[in-house]
Amino acid sequence: MSQDAPLPIADPTTTRSIFDWLERFAACVRAVDYAAARPFWHSDIISFGTYQELIHGRARWTEMQWDNVWPRTADFAFDLAHTEVLISADGGMATVITPWTSTGFNPDGSRFDRPGRATIILARQADGRWLGIHSHMSLRRGVPQDSHGSRPVKAH
């Protein structure tokens, strides 16, 4: 019987750098600031999301996912206490497995909890910064997909 090798859990320094990335990106979502969020992601990102099965490119992702979610929700945050970070052997790629929370809005304006989960793949750039190359964000089972908030976009 073979024994699996241990999961490649990231070291504390790498984990802290990725948690910083997550917190800074989440702040962009909360602020509905697309301009500030773009540098976190590769221009040719491949992603999945609540509103689209497969999206190629950051511009299309913004149009199909960000436009349909960020202005209609509030309070987005990653749950770092329950986030796991896996790192490639050479340290060049990381996979983030993370739950997140947000607030949705019913048509009458009342709020509801809108939790979900994400898998994000990051590639370390030559300058040491992390750049998102894949994201799959989905709502927790049973959470309403539609949210009826109407917050302004800070910067396109």
N, C-alpha and C positions, 0 to 999 in steps of 0.2 A: 504494500500500500504506500503510495507516495504522499509526502508531506508538502503542503503548499508553502511557498516562501512567505514571509510576513508581508503585509501590505506596505507599500512605500510611503509611509506617513512622512509629511514634511517636518523638518526640524523647526524648533521654536522661532528662529530668526526669519526663516522663509514664511512660516505661518503668519507671523506678525506683519510682514510686508504685504501679504495677500489680504489679511484682515483690513489693513489700512486702505488698500485698493477698493475692497468691498464697501467700506464706510464712505469713502470719497465718492464712489459711483452712486451709492444709495442717496447721498445728499443731492446729487444732480436729479435723481428721480423725484425726490420730495420737492425740489425747487422747480420741476418741470423745465429744466434747463438743458435742452438738446445740445446747444453749442458746447457747453462744458462737459457733457457726457461723451461726445464723439471721440475725443482723444483716448478714451479707455478701450476702444474697439478697433480692430483691423477693418480697413475699408472693404475688404472682401469676406467679412465674417459669414459663416454659415450658421443659421439658427433655426430653432423651432419656438413656437409660442402659442399662447391661448388662441390667437386670431389667425394663425397661419401655420400650415403643416411644415413647410420648408421655405426658408428665405435665404437668398443669396445676396450679399452686399449690405453694408451699413445704411445706405440711403433707403433701400427698400424696407429694411428692418424698421427704420424710423417711421416710415410711412405706414407700414402694416401693423406694427406692434406698439411702438412708443405712442403714436398718435391715438391709438385706440385704448390705451391704458393710463398713461401718466396723467393727463388732464382730468381723467374721470375718477381717479383714486387719490388717496392721501396717506401720509404717515408710513411710507415704505421703509422697511429696514430688514437687513439680513440678521438672522438669529445666530450670532457668532458663537454663542455658548454651545450650539449643537451643530456647528460647521466642521467638516473634515476636509483636510487638504492633502492630496496625494501628489508626489513629485516624481518626475522621471529620474532615471539613474544619473543622467548628466546635469540635472537641475534646470534644464531648458524649458520644460513644460510642466504645468501644474493643472490638476483637476480639482475643482472645488465642488463639494456636495453640500448644499446649504438650504435650510428652510428659510422662509422669509414671511414677514407680516405686512399687512397694509389694511387700509380702511376703504370699504366700498360704500356707495351711496344708492339707496333705493330711489325710485322715481319721486317719492314724496320728500326726499332730502334726508331721511333718516339714515343712520350709519349702520354698517354691519362689518364684522371681522372678515377679512379677505386674505387668509393665509395661503401659502403655496410653498413650492420647493424649486430649486434650480440646480442644474449642473452647468458649470462654467469651465471652459478650458482656456488657460492662459499660456502665452508663449513669452519667455523672457527675451527682451530685446538686447542688442549689443550694449546699450547704455545702462542695462540693469533693470529697467522698468518692465512691468508686466503689461501685456496687451491681450485683450480678449479676442479669441479666434472662433469660439463657439459658445452659444448660450442656449439652454433649453429651460425655459421657465414655464411652470404650469401651476394651476390652482389646485389646492387640496380637494379631494373628492367631495362632492356635495356643496361646494361653495358656488354661489351664483356667478356665472361668467360676466353678466352685464352689470356695469356700474354706471350711475347716471350723474356723476359729479361733473363740474364744468369749471375747472381751474385754468387760468390763462397760461400759455406757454411763455416762459420768461425770455428765452432766446432760441431762435431756430438755428 
